[in-house]
Structures are given as structure tokens and as C-alpha cells.
Amino acid sequence: MGLRIVPFIAALLIAPPALAERQTTSVGPVEVTRVLSGLDTPWSLGFLPGGGFLVTERGGRLIHAADGAARPVAGVPEVWANGQGGLFDIVPARDFERSREVFLSYAEPRSGGAGTALAVARLSGDAARLEDLRVIFRMAETSDAGQHFGGRIVEGANGSVFLTLGDRGERDAAQDLGDHRGKVVRVARDGGALADNPFVDQPGARREIWSYGHRNDQGAALANDGALWTVMHGPRGGDAVHRPQPGLNYGWPMVSYGAEYVSRRPVGDRSAPGVEQPLHVWVPSIAPSGLAIYSGRLWPEWRGDLLTGGLQADAIVRLDVGPSGLTEAERLFEGTFTRIRDVREAPDGAIWFIAETEGAIYRLTPVR
């Protein structure tokens, strides 16, 4: 059944059942069904036990949908909704059935602008509000720039949580280990720096840093082997896939496959000593956002493949992981849906995605 949210109206309305739209893919025809519409700049979604889900709107609203109804969730922290800033990711904890905890990231308003923050809260039993919200990490630097917040969350192993942080438009900050900007950070569930983080004992370095030299990672996911993967926005061209390893440098802005927006001159070099090469690069840009590493449950042919949204490509881009590395295999539904902001695999193996401009969530399933 498709659900519809009418903006600015307290009561959320249920739309008539949505008809599945048939689309062609490399594995044959699939059905794409609209699940939820009427959203205002949706950013992320997270699945809950029992079939419900949560979705964030960048302006600061969190929606809970289940059993044919959708409604706002109270208790969301104040967000700095300017430029690209606002409410970002929502990730239910792996032990949600016991703890009812969810992680959320957002642009936190502070003196001088905002910084990306990571919080954890408990979803009430009736899913009407967030309770006991605690900020467990704050980017140390504050800026009134409206770009490059990062904000993707991945729950790692042994109580660790990864968070991507953009450079906020300050390129050189990505190479400064005393600065959170342009990094992937890793913290414990209570917010403390983990003892095995690579720079935890290095004087002058931020203890939470996992890897550095990132411009603006807008997608992140764990593979079956526990490895973290990210997708990064380059400048004009140079979007990249990385598999961040502890303590390694991913190059921005010294190494880039992109160009300046105005002059079109290259940004940095293609390689440099001590810098990790991307595993895949897009030139021109697709503006990747959201990332899922597919289990193969419904489509075994896609097992282990990367699925990322394309804000600029208006497609779900599938990357095949093979013996020789990553290869772009296909662009699903290119031009049919606009600004794909997030891609997630549901517990049943269905693929869900957010079409930001349309304010809608869709579900991809095999043809029945």
C-alpha cells in the first residue's frame, strides 16, 4: 500500500494502494512500487522490526510509517537547515528490539553556524517520540558554510559507530589530523574514542579519526566481511568509491580526478606518495548518495554488488565487485526518478530508494 504525507498538515493521510510500475534491468523485469509520498526533501530511511520504517526530512522532521499509517516523531533535536545542512541519517541499532535505540546525524546549530553531530536516542514504544537523546559526537569545528556535512552513519562491530564528515568547503582541513573535517570518524556507542583507533595516541590528532582525506562522503555501508565502504562527491568529476582503512589517507585535495567548477582546471594530481587510490571513479560526476551492498537474497546475480544513488545521474548505479576490481555494471531507471538520495536493502531483500525531488520512497521487488 502506498502512503502519502501531506506537508504542513498534522494528520498524515493514507493514499490509495499504489500500482507497481514495471522496469527493465539486467536481471529482467522488476516491479517498482511507491511506498510513501508527500515528503519534503527526504534524506534517509531505516527499517524497524515488524515491517515499519523511519525516514528523515532534511528540514528536521522524522517520520514513522507502519501498518498503513505515517506520522511525525517528536523529540528530534533542533537542526541547522541551511544549504545542504539539516537532519541527515537515521540508523536503528542492531539491538533495537532490546534497546529501541536509533542513531541520527544532523547539522547541529552552534555559535558561528553549525557542525555535524551524531546522537543516539530511544524510540518510544508507540514510536511517537524520541526519548533520552544524547549527543555522542560533535565535529569540533563550526562553520556557517552550507556545504559538505557528510553525515552517513554505519554501525560497526563490537559497539563501534562510523560517521562520515565532509570538509565543509575547507579543502586543506581534510589533511589536518587535528581537525575533524574531511574525515571518517569511529566512536564507541557512548561516544568515546576507541582504544584501537589509529591516532588515539598521536599528540595533536583527533582521537576519533579513522581515515582522512575525504571531501564529502554521502554513502557508507559495511560489506559481509565487515569492511567499510564509502562513496564520495568529487568536485566537477572525480566522484569516488573508497574502502577506508584505519589511519590511511584518501588524498583530498592533493589527489583528485575532478576539476574546478569555474576554471575547469584539475584539482590536485592523480596520485601522490602515501595516498590511497580510489577503487572506482566517475568522470563526469554522478553525485553519489546512499550506499547498499546487496546480499543477493532476491537477485542472486547481484550478490555483493554496490548500489548507490545518483543525485546527478538520476539513477541507481550498480557496481560489480569482481576479481579485477569494481566495474560499473548498469544504471537502473536512469532518468525515470530524480535525485536518488538513499538506497537501502530491506530485511526481506527488497531494494528501497528515495527520490528526493519527488519527495517519495520506492520499493524494488521481483515481478510477481
Disulfide bonds with the S-S distance in Angstrom:
none
